């Protein structure tokens, strides 16, 4: 079995995880900034509005963002709700649908946080096996070679833990953004669903 190849593959997997996490993080940062800005603006419009619901729907008609989508869906669907219970169910359905869009791709970051230290540990084990295999075949003639092999093996653990910590910071930040935007969406949905 080629432990050196497996050791290198574990490094490539960790670098791939880090690259994927960076890509998702940048995309989610832009998405959350855009969505939070629109949610605040739309909430201000709804709170201070003197327009009818149809005028409000026309106001957000051309906008392509989650808060505007929530508002349009609620205004369009509220005509079919005959009772307060149906309106509440409709509001909850719209909220859950939009929350799913807010949390999109966060499961990947959560998986990377969990998997990166394990990949690092796997890389360390494979590196140590590789070092001991080369020691068994060549003998302990070069202590520097042994130290270098063990150092490379331990670097895998450090890389895995560093990747997990880095991604964990972004994941926690994104979960906070989801909660903030969700609060704004709840306010929008409640205000629209209670208007005549």
C-alpha positions in Angstrom: 0.0 0.0 0.0 1.3 3.4 -0.9 1.1 5.4 2.3 2.9 8.4 0.8 0.1 8.8 -1.9 -2.6 8.4 0.7 -0.9 11.0 2.9 -0.7 13.4 0.0 -4.4 12.8 -0.9 -5.4 13.7 2.7 -3.6 17.0 2.3 -5.3 17.6 -1.0 -8.7 16.9 0.6 -8.0 19.4 3.3 -6.9 22.0 0.8 -10.1 21.3 -1.2 -12.2 21.7 2.0 -10.5 25.0 2.7 -11.1 26.2 -0.8 -14.7 25.2 -0.8 -15.2 26.9 2.6 -13.7 30.1 1.3 -15.9 30.1 -1.8 -19.1 29.4 0.2 -18.0 32.0 2.8 -17.5 34.8 0.2 -20.8 33.9 -1.5 -22.7 33.9 1.8 -21.1 37.2 3.0 -22.3 38.9 -0.1 -25.7 37.3 0.1 -26.3 38.1 3.7 -25.2 41.8 3.3 -27.5 42.2 0.4 -30.4 40.4 2.1 -30.1 42.2 5.5 -29.9 45.6 3.8 -33.1 44.9 1.8 -34.8 43.5 4.8 -34.2 46.6 6.9 -35.2 48.9 4.0 -38.4 46.9 3.4 -39.3 46.8 7.1 -38.9 50.5 7.2 -41.2 50.9 4.2 -43.8 48.6 5.7 -43.7 50.3 9.1 -44.0 53.8 7.8 -46.2 53.0 4.8 -49.5 54.6 3.9 -49.9 52.5 0.7 -52.4 49.7 0.2 -51.1 46.2 0.0 -51.4 46.1 -3.8 -49.3 49.3 -4.1 -46.8 47.8 -1.7 -46.6 44.6 -3.9 -46.1 46.8 -6.9 -43.3 48.7 -5.1 -41.4 45.5 -4.5 -42.4 43.8 -7.7 -39.1 44.3 -9.5 -36.9 43.5 -6.6 -35.2 40.1 -6.5 -34.4 39.5 -2.8 -35.7 37.3 0.0 -37.6 40.0 1.9 -39.4 41.2 -1.3 -40.2 37.6 -2.2 -41.7 37.1 1.3 -43.8 40.2 0.9 -45.0 39.3 -2.6 -45.8 35.8 -1.6 -47.8 36.8 1.4 -49.7 39.6 -0.3 -50.6 37.2 -3.2 -51.5 34.2 -1.1 -53.4 36.1 1.7 -56.5 36.5 -0.5 -56.9 32.7 -0.4 -56.7 32.5 3.4 -60.3 32.7 4.8 -59.6 32.4 8.5 -56.9 33.6 10.9 -55.7 30.1 11.3 -55.2 29.7 7.6 -53.4 33.1 7.5 -51.1 31.9 10.3 -50.3 28.7 8.5 -49.6 30.6 5.3 -47.3 32.9 7.2 -45.4 30.0 8.7 -45.1 28.2 5.4 -43.7 31.3 3.7 -41.3 31.9 6.6 -40.0 28.3 6.6 -39.5 28.4 2.8 -37.5 31.5 3.0 -35.5 30.4 6.1 -34.4 27.4 4.0 -33.0 29.8 1.4 -31.1 31.7 4.2 -29.4 28.5 5.5 -28.5 27.2 2.1 -24.9 25.8 1.9 -24.3 26.2 5.7 -24.4 22.4 6.1 -21.3 22.2 4.0 -19.4 24.5 6.3 -20.7 22.5 9.3 -19.4 19.3 7.7 -16.0 20.9 7.0 -15.8 22.0 10.6 -16.3 18.4 11.7 -14.3 16.6 8.9 -11.2 18.8 8.7 -9.7 17.7 12.1 -10.5 14.1 11.2 -8.8 14.5 7.8 -5.8 16.1 9.6 -5.6 13.2 12.0 -5.8 10.7 9.2 -3.0 12.5 7.4 -0.9 12.4 10.6 -1.5 8.7 11.0 -0.6 8.0 7.3 2.5 10.2 7.6 3.7 8.3 10.7 3.0 5.0 9.0 5.0 6.2 6.0 7.9 7.3 8.2 8.0 4.0 10.1 7.7 2.0 6.8 10.7 3.9 5.4 12.6 3.4 8.8 11.9 -0.4 8.6 13.3 -0.7 5.1 16.3 1.7 5.4 17.1 1.5 9.2 17.6 4.5 11.5 20.6 5.9 9.6 19.3 9.4 9.3 17.6 11.0 12.4 16.9 14.1 10.4 14.8 12.2 7.9 12.7 10.7 10.7 12.2 14.1 12.3 11.2 15.6 8.9 8.7 12.7 8.3 7.1 13.1 11.7 7.0 16.9 11.3 5.2 16.6 8.0 2.8 14.1 9.6 2.0 16.5 12.4 1.5 19.4 10.0 -1.5 17.5 8.7 -3.2 17.7 12.2 -2.3 21.4 12.5 -3.8 22.1 9.0 -7.0 20.2 9.9 -7.5 21.9 13.2 -6.7 25.4 11.7 -9.1 24.8 8.8 -11.9 23.8 11.3 -11.3 26.8 13.5 -11.3 29.2 10.5 -14.5 27.8 9.1 -16.1 27.7 12.5 -15.7 31.5 12.9 -17.6 32.0 9.6 -20.2 29.4 10.4 -21.0 31.1 13.7 -21.2 34.5 12.0 -23.5 33.2 9.3 -25.8 31.6 11.9 -26.0 35.0 13.6 -26.9 36.6 10.2 -29.6 34.0 9.6 -31.2 34.9 13.0 -31.1 38.6 12.3 -32.6 38.3 8.9 -35.1 35.9 10.2 -36.2 38.4 12.8 -36.7 41.0 10.1 -38.7 38.5 8.0 -40.9 37.7 11.0 -41.7 41.3 11.5 -42.5 41.8 7.8 -44.7 38.8 7.7 -46.5 39.7 10.9 -47.2 43.2 9.8 -48.5 42.2 6.4 -50.6 39.3 7.7 -52.3 41.6 10.2 -53.2 44.3 7.7 -56.7 44.4 6.3 
